[in-house]
Amino acid sequence: MLTILLVVSSVCTYAQKVFPVKYPSQADVKVFVVDYPNQADLNVYKVEYQSQSNGNKGLWYEAKYASASDKKLYFVKYANQSDLKIYYVEYRNQAGWRNKAKKHLLE
């Protein structure tokens, strides 16, 4: 039973499922979208299917419900209000951490 629980929990934490929330108090992480990739802590590629997101590598799947997500995100209007700065990339292979010191925010 314990083995099954460990396997299930490791699979659940492996996917990077995010959910945007309406209020800062609901968020795990406050995010700001920057204009250029070199300004970002993390370059993000949005995947279409949950199975395409793997780990904390910048491949995000937007969950339909907050309860189905790993992290709840609040998108702020100004960079100085954020915990994490992201840039949406066009191609999957461009995704990844630029500032690994902030990686713990999404673990």
N, C-alpha and C positions, 0 to 999 in steps of 0.2 A: 504494500500500500504506500509506504514511504517513497519507494522508488518511482512509482507512478506519479505521486505528487511532485517530486523533484523534476521529473521530465516535463510534466505539464507546466509547472511554474517557469522553467527555463525557456520553453517554447513561447509562452505568453510574454515574457520580457524581451524576447529576441526581436519581435516586430516593432517598428517605430510608427505607432498609430497615434495621430494627434487629433485634437478637437478644438476648434476656436470657440471661446466663450464670450459672453457679452459684457462681463464686468471683471475688473482687475482682481477683485477678491475671490473670484472663482478659479483663477489661473494658478497653475504650477509654475509657469514661466511667462514673463512679459517679453514680447518679441517686437522688433522693429525691422521693417524691410528696407534695405539700403538700395541705392541706385546703381552701385558698381560692385563687382565681385571682390575687389581688393579691400572694400570697406567692411566686409562680412566676417563674422566669427565662423559661420557655417554656410556653405553653399548647399541649397536644397533642391532636390528634384522630386516633383510630385508624381507618384506612381498611381496607376489606375486601379490596381488590385492589391489587396492586403498581402497576398502571397509574394508580391514583388518587393515589399519593403523588408529589409533585413538588418537588424541591429541599429546601432547608433552611428550611422554612416551618412546621414543626410538624405536618405530615401524615405519620404514621408507618404503615408496613406492617411487621408482624411476620413476619420471614422464618422459614421452617421449619428452616433449618440455618444455623449460624454462618458457614459459607463463602459463603452467599448474601447475607449482610448487608453493609451499609456500615459499621455501627458495632455493637460488642458492648457491652451495657449491664449493669451490676450494680446492683441496687436495694438501697440501704442502709436501715438501720433508723432512723438519726438524721440530721437535716439537716446537722449539722456534719461528717459523714463524706462528704458529696456534693460533686461537682464542679458538678452541675446540679440545679436544683429544677424539677419539672414539675407541671402540673395537667392532668388529663384533662377536656377540655371536651365538651359534649353535641352541639355543632353545628360543622360544618366551618369556617364563617366566623369562629368564635371563636378558631381556632388562630393561633399566631404568637408571635414573640419579644417579651417584655416587657423583657428585659435583653440588649440587642444586644452587649454586651461579652463575653458567653458564647457567642455564635454560632459562634465558631471551634472550639468543642468538637465540633461535629457536622459540620464541613466536611471 
